[in-house]
Amino acid sequence: MDLVGDCHADRVGQPSAALPECKPLECRNVALDAENAERWREFFARLEAALADGATLAPYVRHRLQQRHEAVARFLDKHLPEASK
């Protein structure tokens, strides 16, 4: 069983993260500590605030924010169920 995610690159025989390619919303190996969990909660709250003021958003921007909001909500439901309530 391969537990190394797609974002890992083999560097001199040692798997290490390729941070520019990190996609935490899609990663099956995501690990959250208290600090970055709080950052995800804050980001989710900012998305909700931006969407609440939707009258000032262009339709495409609103659509993309809504997509991101839905993706982050799924992520939080999976990893931090209390955060997206």
C-alpha positions in Angstrom: 0.0 0.0 0.0 1.4 3.4 -1.0 0.8 6.0 1.6 2.8 8.7 -0.1 0.5 11.3 -1.7 0.8 12.7 -5.2 2.3 15.9 -3.8 5.4 14.0 -2.7 8.5 13.8 -4.9 11.4 11.4 -4.5 14.4 13.5 -3.7 17.7 11.5 -3.1 15.8 8.4 -2.1 13.7 10.2 0.5 10.1 11.2 -0.1 9.5 14.8 0.8 6.6 17.1 0.2 6.5 19.2 -3.0 4.8 22.2 -1.2 4.0 24.2 -4.3 1.9 21.3 -5.5 0.1 20.8 -2.1 -3.7 20.6 -2.5 -5.0 20.1 1.1 -8.7 20.2 -0.1 -8.0 17.1 -2.3 -5.3 15.3 -0.2 -6.1 12.0 1.4 -3.2 12.4 3.8 -4.0 15.8 5.2 -3.0 16.3 8.8 -4.3 19.3 10.8 -2.9 20.6 14.0 -4.7 23.1 16.2 -3.1 26.2 14.5 -3.8 25.3 10.9 -7.3 24.0 11.8 -8.0 27.5 13.2 -6.7 29.0 10.0 -9.2 26.9 8.0 -12.0 28.0 10.3 -11.0 31.6 9.8 -10.9 31.1 6.0 -14.3 29.5 6.0 -15.7 32.5 7.9 -14.2 34.9 5.5 -15.7 33.1 2.6 -19.1 33.2 4.3 -18.8 36.9 4.9 -17.8 37.6 1.3 -20.7 35.6 0.0 -23.1 37.3 2.4 -22.2 40.6 0.7 -22.9 39.1 -2.7 -24.5 42.2 -4.2 -21.1 43.7 -4.7 -19.6 40.6 -6.4 -19.4 40.1 -10.1 -21.3 36.9 -11.1 -18.1 34.9 -12.0 -16.4 35.9 -8.8 -19.5 35.0 -6.8 -19.6 31.6 -8.6 -15.9 30.8 -7.9 -16.3 31.9 -4.2 -19.3 29.6 -3.9 -17.4 26.7 -5.3 -14.5 27.3 -2.9 -17.0 27.7 0.0 -18.5 24.3 -0.9 -15.1 22.6 -1.2 -14.0 24.1 2.1 -17.2 23.0 3.8 -16.8 19.4 2.6 -13.1 19.5 3.8 -14.2 20.8 7.3 -17.0 18.3 7.5 -14.6 15.6 6.9 -11.7 16.7 9.0 -13.2 19.2 11.6 -16.9 18.4 11.7 -17.6 21.0 14.4 -16.0 23.8 12.3 -18.6 24.1 9.5 -21.7 24.2 11.7 
